[in-house]
Every structure is written in C-alpha cells, then in structure tokens.
Amino acid sequence: MIDLEKVLLNIVKPLCSDPDAVMVKQMESINDNELLLYVYAPSEDIARLIGKKGSMANSIRQMLQVASKIEKKRISIKFEAL
C-alpha cells in the first residue's frame, strides 16, 4: 500500500520556499473510492504550487493519478493557504 500523503509531500516540498511550513493531510470522503488530500502552505507558496492557470496543480494531480491507479481510488487534491 502506498502512503499517498507522503508521496504528495515529497512532490510539493521542494517546490516551496519554506518547505518546513508545508503540510499534507488526508481527509475523510463521502465516497469510499475517493481520497481527499489537502496541501497547506503559506500563501506565496500556494501561488507557486497552483501556477499560472493551474498548470502546476494539474501536473501534480497527474503525477498522483499514477499512484491512484495502483490503489484503485480517485484522488482529489486541494490547496489551502495557512
């Protein structure tokens, strides 16, 4: 079983100016086949993680879709400022 929280954290930490302030939390979902992952970071890092027109966020989501195929679950990622 893959720890998707850790995978996402390892992806987003190097992209942030303050990697120690970044947190990833898994939340409960209504659907059993879905995982909700929230990325919490300072607002300037959130802007960097989302990117222009959401291009960086979409790239991060695509990388985790590979892991979701192994787990046979759908992954939703939300970005929140601290």
N, CA, C and O atoms as a GROMACS GRO file, in nm:
protein
  328
    1MET      N    1   0.084  -0.119   0.000
    1MET     CA    2   0.000   0.000   0.000
    1MET      C    3   0.088   0.125   0.000
    1MET      O    4   0.186   0.134   0.075
    2ILE      N    5   0.053   0.219  -0.083
    2ILE     CA    6   0.132   0.341  -0.099
    2ILE      C    7   0.079   0.449  -0.004
    2ILE      O    8  -0.042   0.469   0.006
    3ASP      N    9   0.169   0.518   0.065
    3ASP     CA   10   0.132   0.629   0.152
    3ASP      C   11   0.125   0.755   0.064
    3ASP      O   12   0.226   0.822   0.041
    4LEU      N   13   0.006   0.786   0.016
    4LEU     CA   14  -0.012   0.895  -0.079
    4LEU      C   15   0.014   1.031  -0.017
    4LEU      O   16   0.053   1.125  -0.087
    5GLU      N   17  -0.008   1.045   0.113
    5GLU     CA   18   0.025   1.170   0.182
    5GLU      C   19   0.174   1.199   0.171
    5GLU      O   20   0.214   1.311   0.140
    6LYS      N   21   0.254   1.098   0.196
    6LYS     CA   22   0.399   1.113   0.191
    6LYS      C   23   0.447   1.140   0.049
    6LYS      O   24   0.536   1.222   0.028
    7VAL      N   25   0.388   1.072  -0.049
    7VAL     CA   26   0.423   1.094  -0.189
    7VAL      C   27   0.395   1.238  -0.228
    7VAL      O   28   0.479   1.303  -0.290
    8LEU      N   29   0.276   1.288  -0.194
    8LEU     CA   30   0.241   1.426  -0.227
    8LEU      C   31   0.332   1.525  -0.155
    8LEU      O   32   0.374   1.624  -0.214
    9LEU      N   33   0.362   1.499  -0.030
    9LEU     CA   34   0.452   1.587   0.045
    9LEU      C   35   0.591   1.591  -0.019
    9LEU      O   36   0.652   1.697  -0.027
   10ASN      N   37   0.640   1.476  -0.063
   10ASN     CA   38   0.770   1.471  -0.129
   10ASN      C   39   0.771   1.543  -0.264
   10ASN      O   40   0.876   1.589  -0.309
   11ILE      N   41   0.656   1.554  -0.327
   11ILE     CA   42   0.646   1.627  -0.453
   11ILE      C   43   0.643   1.777  -0.430
   11ILE      O   44   0.712   1.852  -0.499
   12VAL      N   45   0.564   1.824  -0.332
   12VAL     CA   46   0.543   1.968  -0.316
   12VAL      C   47   0.650   2.038  -0.232
   12VAL      O   48   0.673   2.158  -0.252
   13LYS      N   49   0.714   1.969  -0.140
   13LYS     CA   50   0.814   2.035  -0.054
   13LYS      C   51   0.927   2.102  -0.130
   13LYS      O   52   0.958   2.218  -0.100
   14PRO      N   53   0.989   2.037  -0.228
   14PRO     CA   54   1.099   2.104  -0.300
   14PRO      C   55   1.055   2.225  -0.382
   14PRO      O   56   1.138   2.307  -0.420
   15LEU      N   57   0.927   2.237  -0.409
   15LEU     CA   58   0.876   2.349  -0.489
   15LEU      C   59   0.850   2.474  -0.406
   15LEU      O   60   0.825   2.581  -0.461
   16CYS      N   61   0.856   2.462  -0.273
   16CYS     CA   62   0.820   2.572  -0.184
   16CYS      C   63   0.944   2.643  -0.130
   16CYS      O   64   1.050   2.584  -0.114
   17SER      N   65   0.927   2.773  -0.102
   17SER     CA   66   1.038   2.850  -0.046
   17SER      C   67   1.058   2.819   0.102
   17SER      O   68   1.169   2.832   0.154
   18ASP      N   69   0.951   2.778   0.171
   18ASP     CA   70   0.960   2.739   0.312
   18ASP      C   71   0.907   2.596   0.327
   18ASP      O   72   0.792   2.577   0.368
   19PRO      N   73   0.988   2.496   0.294
   19PRO     CA   74   0.940   2.358   0.294
   19PRO      C   75   0.896   2.307   0.431
   19PRO      O   76   0.814   2.215   0.439
   20ASP      N   77   0.949   2.366   0.539
   20ASP     CA   78   0.911   2.320   0.672
   20ASP      C   79   0.768   2.359   0.709
   20ASP      O   80   0.709   2.300   0.800
   21ALA      N   81   0.712   2.459   0.641
   21ALA     CA   82   0.577   2.506   0.671
   21ALA      C   83   0.470   2.428   0.594
   21ALA      O   84   0.351   2.446   0.619
   22VAL      N   85   0.510   2.342   0.503
   22VAL     CA   86   0.415   2.269   0.420
   22VAL      C   87   0.364   2.146   0.494
   22VAL      O   88   0.441   2.073   0.557
   23MET      N   89   0.232   2.124   0.485
   23MET     CA   90   0.169   2.007   0.546
   23MET      C   91   0.073   1.944   0.444
   23MET      O   92   0.014   2.014   0.362
   24VAL      N   93   0.060   1.814   0.452
   24VAL     CA   94  -0.038   1.742   0.370
   24VAL      C   95  -0.122   1.658   0.466
   24VAL      O   96  -0.069   1.583   0.548
   25LYS      N   97  -0.253   1.671   0.454
   25LYS     CA   98  -0.345   1.596   0.540
   25LYS      C   99  -0.446   1.522   0.453
   25LYS      O  100  -0.491   1.574   0.351
   26GLN      N  101  -0.479   1.402   0.495
   26GLN     CA  102  -0.583   1.325   0.428
   26GLN      C  103  -0.711   1.342   0.506
   26GLN      O  104  -0.714   1.325   0.628
   27MET      N  105  -0.818   1.377   0.436
   27MET     CA  106  -0.949   1.396   0.499
   27MET      C  107  -1.044   1.285   0.455
   27MET      O  108  -1.024   1.221   0.352
   28GLU      N  109  -1.148   1.265   0.533
   28GLU     CA  110  -1.248   1.165   0.501
   28GLU      C  111  -1.332   1.213   0.383
   28GLU      O  112  -1.360   1.332   0.369
   29SER      N  113  -1.371   1.120   0.300
   29SER     CA  114  -1.455   1.150   0.185
   29SER      C  115  -1.587   1.075   0.199
   29SER      O  116  -1.596   0.972   0.265
   30ILE      N  117  -1.689   1.129   0.136
   30ILE     CA  118  -1.820   1.062   0.137
   30ILE      C  119  -1.812   0.932   0.057
   30ILE      O  120  -1.874   0.832   0.093
   31ASN      N  121  -1.737   0.935  -0.049
   31ASN     CA  122  -1.721   0.820  -0.137
   31ASN      C  123  -1.604   0.734  -0.088
   31ASN      O  124  -1.496   0.786  -0.061
   32ASP      N  125  -1.625   0.603  -0.075
   32ASP     CA  126  -1.519   0.514  -0.028
   32ASP      C  127  -1.406   0.498  -0.128
   32ASP      O  128  -1.294   0.463  -0.090
   33ASN      N  129  -1.432   0.524  -0.254
   33ASN     CA  130  -1.330   0.510  -0.358
   33ASN      C  131  -1.256   0.639  -0.386
   33ASN      O  132  -1.188   0.650  -0.488
   34GLU      N  133  -1.268   0.738  -0.298
   34GLU     CA  134  -1.203   0.866  -0.321
   34GLU      C  135  -1.118   0.904  -0.199
   34GLU      O  136  -1.158   0.882  -0.085
   35LEU      N  137  -1.002   0.961  -0.226
   35LEU     CA  138  -0.916   1.014  -0.122
   35LEU      C  139  -0.908   1.165  -0.138
   35LEU      O  140  -0.881   1.214  -0.248
   36LEU      N  141  -0.930   1.238  -0.031
   36LEU     CA  142  -0.916   1.383  -0.032
   36LEU      C  143  -0.786   1.419   0.034
   36LEU      O  144  -0.764   1.386   0.151
   37LEU      N  145  -0.698   1.486  -0.038
   37LEU     CA  146  -0.570   1.529   0.016
   37LEU      C  147  -0.565   1.681   0.012
   37LEU      O  148  -0.589   1.742  -0.092
   38TYR      N  149  -0.533   1.741   0.125
   38TYR     CA  150  -0.522   1.886   0.136
   38TYR      C  151  -0.376   1.923   0.155
   38TYR      O  152  -0.307   1.864   0.239
   39VAL      N  153  -0.330   2.020   0.078
   39VAL     CA  154  -0.194   2.074   0.092
   39VAL      C  155  -0.207   2.210   0.158
   39VAL      O  156  -0.272   2.300   0.105
   40TYR      N  157  -0.145   2.225   0.274
   40TYR     CA  158  -0.144   2.352   0.347
   40TYR      C  159  -0.004   2.412   0.339
   40TYR      O  160   0.094   2.347   0.372
   41ALA      N  161   0.003   2.538   0.293
   41ALA     CA  162   0.132   2.606   0.277
   41ALA      C  163   0.108   2.756   0.288
   41ALA      O  164  -0.006   2.802   0.275
   42PRO      N  165   0.214   2.835   0.312
   42PRO     CA  166   0.200   2.981   0.310
   42PRO      C  167   0.146   3.029   0.175
   42PRO      O  168   0.165   2.962   0.073
   43SER      N  169   0.079   3.143   0.175
   43SER     CA  170   0.009   3.190   0.054
   43SER      C  171   0.102   3.208  -0.067
   43SER      O  172   0.061   3.179  -0.180
   44GLU      N  173   0.226   3.256  -0.046
   44GLU     CA  174   0.316   3.272  -0.161
   44GLU      C  175   0.355   3.136  -0.220
   44GLU      O  176   0.379   3.125  -0.340
   45ASP      N  177   0.363   3.034  -0.136
   45ASP     CA  178   0.393   2.900  -0.186
   45ASP      C  179   0.272   2.837  -0.252
   45ASP      O  180   0.287   2.761  -0.348
   46ILE      N  181   0.153   2.866  -0.203
   46ILE     CA  182   0.031   2.815  -0.266
   46ILE      C  183   0.022   2.868  -0.409
   46ILE      O  184  -0.013   2.794  -0.501
   47ALA      N  185   0.053   2.996  -0.426
   47ALA     CA  186   0.051   3.054  -0.561
   47ALA      C  187   0.149   2.982  -0.652
   47ALA      O  188   0.120   2.958  -0.769
   48ARG      N  189   0.264   2.947  -0.599
   48ARG     CA  190   0.366   2.875  -0.677
   48ARG      C  191   0.318   2.732  -0.708
   48ARG      O  192   0.341   2.682  -0.818
   49LEU      N  193   0.253   2.668  -0.613
   49LEU     CA  194   0.207   2.531  -0.633
   49LEU      C  195   0.091   2.523  -0.732
   49LEU      O  196   0.076   2.423  -0.803
   50ILE      N  197   0.009   2.626  -0.737
   50ILE     CA  198  -0.103   2.626  -0.831
   50ILE      C  199  -0.055   2.664  -0.970
   50ILE      O  200  -0.095   2.602  -1.069
   51GLY      N  201   0.031   2.764  -0.980
   51GLY     CA  202   0.088   2.804  -1.108
   51GLY      C  203  -0.009   2.884  -1.192
   51GLY      O  204  -0.124   2.905  -1.154
   52LYS      N  205   0.039   2.929  -1.307
   52LYS     CA  206  -0.046   3.007  -1.398
   52LYS      C  207  -0.153   2.917  -1.457
   52LYS      O  208  -0.125   2.810  -1.512
   53LYS      N  209  -0.275   2.962  -1.444
   53LYS     CA  210  -0.393   2.890  -1.494
   53LYS      C  211  -0.401   2.748  -1.438
   53LYS      O  212  -0.461   2.661  -1.501
   54GLY      N  213  -0.341   2.724  -1.322
   54GLY     CA  214  -0.348   2.593  -1.259
   54GLY      C  215  -0.260   2.487  -1.321
   54GLY      O  216  -0.280   2.368  -1.297
   55SER      N  217  -0.162   2.529  -1.400
   55SER     CA  218  -0.079   2.431  -1.471
   55SER      C  219   0.003   2.344  -1.377
   55SER      O  220   0.015   2.224  -1.398
   56MET      N  221   0.060   2.404  -1.272
   56MET     CA  222   0.141   2.326  -1.178
   56MET      C  223   0.052   2.230  -1.098
   56MET      O  224   0.088   2.114  -1.077
   57ALA      N  225  -0.064   2.279  -1.054
   57ALA     CA  226  -0.156   2.194  -0.977
   57ALA      C  227  -0.202   2.076  -1.062
   57ALA      O  228  -0.212   1.964  -1.012
   58ASN      N  229  -0.231   2.099  -1.189
   58ASN     CA  230  -0.272   1.990  -1.277
   58ASN      C  231  -0.160   1.889  -1.297
   58ASN      O  232  -0.186   1.769  -1.305
   59SER      N  233  -0.037   1.935  -1.304
   59SER     CA  234   0.078   1.844  -1.318
   59SER      C  235   0.093   1.758  -1.194
   59SER      O  236   0.120   1.638  -1.204
   60ILE      N  237   0.077   1.818  -1.077
   60ILE     CA  238   0.086   1.743  -0.951
   60ILE      C  239  -0.025   1.638  -0.946
   60ILE      O  240  -0.001   1.524  -0.907
   61ARG      N  241  -0.145   1.677  -0.986
   61ARG     CA  242  -0.258   1.582  -0.987
   61ARG      C  243  -0.230   1.466  -1.082
   61ARG      O  244  -0.262   1.351  -1.051
   62GLN      N  245  -0.172   1.494  -1.198
   62GLN     CA  246  -0.141   1.388  -1.295
   62GLN      C  247  -0.039   1.290  -1.240
   62GLN      O  248  -0.050   1.170  -1.263
   63MET      N  249   0.060   1.340  -1.167
   63MET     CA  250   0.160   1.250  -1.108
   63MET      C  251   0.096   1.158  -1.005
   63MET      O  252   0.132   1.040  -0.996
   64LEU      N  253   0.002   1.209  -0.929
   64LEU     CA  254  -0.062   1.125  -0.828
   64LEU      C  255  -0.167   1.032  -0.888
   64LEU      O  256  -0.206   0.934  -0.824
   65GLN      N  257  -0.213   1.060  -1.008
   65GLN     CA  258  -0.307   0.969  -1.072
   65GLN      C  259  -0.244   0.833  -1.100
   65GLN      O  260  -0.312   0.731  -1.100
   66VAL      N  261  -0.115   0.831  -1.122
   66VAL     CA  262  -0.044   0.704  -1.143
   66VAL      C  263  -0.055   0.619  -1.016
   66VAL      O  264  -0.085   0.500  -1.022
   67ALA      N  265  -0.030   0.682  -0.901
   67ALA     CA  266  -0.040   0.609  -0.774
   67ALA      C  267  -0.185   0.570  -0.746
   67ALA      O  268  -0.210   0.465  -0.688
   68SER      N  269  -0.279   0.652  -0.788
   68SER     CA  270  -0.419   0.620  -0.762
   68SER      C  271  -0.464   0.499  -0.842
   68SER      O  272  -0.553   0.426  -0.799
   69LYS      N  273  -0.404   0.478  -0.958
   69LYS     CA  274  -0.438   0.359  -1.038
   69LYS      C  275  -0.396   0.233  -0.964
   69LYS      O  276  -0.466   0.132  -0.968
   70ILE      N  277  -0.283   0.238  -0.896
   70ILE     CA  278  -0.236   0.123  -0.818
   70ILE      C  279  -0.329   0.096  -0.701
   70ILE      O  280  -0.361  -0.019  -0.671
   71GLU      N  281  -0.373   0.204  -0.634
   71GLU     CA  282  -0.462   0.192  -0.518
   71GLU      C  283  -0.608   0.172  -0.558
   71GLU      O  284  -0.692   0.139  -0.474
   72LYS      N  285  -0.639   0.191  -0.686
   72LYS     CA  286  -0.776   0.180  -0.738
   72LYS      C  287  -0.870   0.277  -0.668
   72LYS      O  288  -0.982   0.242  -0.631
   73LYS      N  289  -0.822   0.399  -0.649
   73LYS     CA  290  -0.901   0.504  -0.586
   73LYS      C  291  -0.885   0.633  -0.666
   73LYS      O  292  -0.787   0.652  -0.737
   74ARG      N  293  -0.984   0.719  -0.653
   74ARG     CA  294  -0.978   0.851  -0.715
   74ARG      C  295  -0.919   0.948  -0.613
   74ARG      O  296  -0.954   0.943  -0.496
   75ILE      N  297  -0.831   1.036  -0.658
   75ILE     CA  298  -0.765   1.130  -0.567
   75ILE      C  299  -0.808   1.272  -0.602
   75ILE      O  300  -0.807   1.312  -0.718
   76SER      N  301  -0.846   1.346  -0.498
   76SER     CA  302  -0.875   1.488  -0.512
   76SER      C  303  -0.775   1.565  -0.426
   76SER      O  304  -0.756   1.534  -0.309
   77ILE      N  305  -0.712   1.666  -0.486
   77ILE     CA  306  -0.613   1.745  -0.414
   77ILE      C  307  -0.662   1.889  -0.408
   77ILE      O  308  -0.699   1.948  -0.509
   78LYS      N  309  -0.661   1.944  -0.288
   78LYS     CA  310  -0.700   2.084  -0.265
   78LYS      C  311  -0.581   2.157  -0.206
   78LYS      O  312  -0.507   2.102  -0.125
   79PHE      N  313  -0.563   2.282  -0.247
   79PHE     CA  314  -0.453   2.365  -0.197
   79PHE      C  315  -0.511   2.475  -0.110
   79PHE      O  316  -0.600   2.548  -0.154
   80GLU      N  317  -0.462   2.487   0.014
   80GLU     CA  318  -0.512   2.586   0.110
   80GLU      C  319  -0.395   2.665   0.167
   80GLU      O  320  -0.289   2.609   0.196
   81ALA      N  321  -0.415   2.796   0.183
   81ALA     CA  322  -0.313   2.882   0.242
   81ALA      C  323  -0.321   2.876   0.395
   81ALA      O  324  -0.429   2.864   0.452
   82LEU      N  325  -0.206   2.885   0.458
   82LEU     CA  326  -0.202   2.888   0.605
   82LEU      C  327  -0.232   3.027   0.656
   82LEU      O  328  -0.233   3.050   0.777
   0.00000   0.00000   0.00000
